[in-house]
C-alpha cells in the first residue's frame, strides 16, 4: 500500500474468526473517543446491499453501472465493475472522503501490504499468518496462552475490548499526520 494520509489498520483473520463481530463491538468505543471512522470490508462472494424490489436495486440491475442512493441520513454509491480480480485496497481507499475521517479500519484484505492486527481463534483450525506477513503489528487471540512462543509482536486478548481499543488509539497517535487524533 502506498503511503496514506490517515491511519489505516486492518483486522486480518480466517473466515469464522469473528472480524465483523469484533468491529461491531469496537466501533462504538472508538467513536466515543471522538474518532471519525471509515471501514472497508472485503467480500469473498457476490453480494447486494440493496433489496430486490427497491428502486436502487431495480435500476442497478437494469444496467446502471453506478448507482447512488441518498436520503437525509446517508448515501451509498454502488458501482458495477466486473473484473477477474477484486479491486486493490489502494483503489478502494481513494473512494473515501478522508477530510471527514480520522481512522480507516479494514476487514479482510489479509494478503495486501498494510498495517494489521492478526485475529486468531485456535478452534478455527487455521495457521498463524504473522510469520509470513511483515505488516502484522500485533496478534490478538481468544486464548492468549495459545500464541506461539516465537511471536515477538504485541499480544492482545481478543476478548479484551479495552486492550484492543487502547492499541488502536496508540496506533492512531503514532501516525505521522494524525498525531492529534483521538
Secondary structure as UniProt FT lines:
FT   STRAND          7..12
FT   TURN            15..16
FT   HELIX           19..32
FT   TURN            33..34
FT   STRAND          37..41
FT   TURN            52..53
FT   HELIX           55..61
FT   TURN            62..63
FT   STRAND          66..70
FT   STRAND          75..79
FT   HELIX           89..93
FT   TURN            94..95
FT   HELIX           98..100
FT   STRAND          103..107
FT   TURN            110..111
FT   STRAND          116..120
FT   HELIX           122..124
FT   TURN            130..132
FT   TURN            134..135
FT   STRAND          136..141
FT   HELIX           144..146
FT   TURN            149..150
FT   STRAND          154..157
FT   TURN            158..159
FT   HELIX           161..174
FT   TURN            176..177
FT   TURN            179..180
//
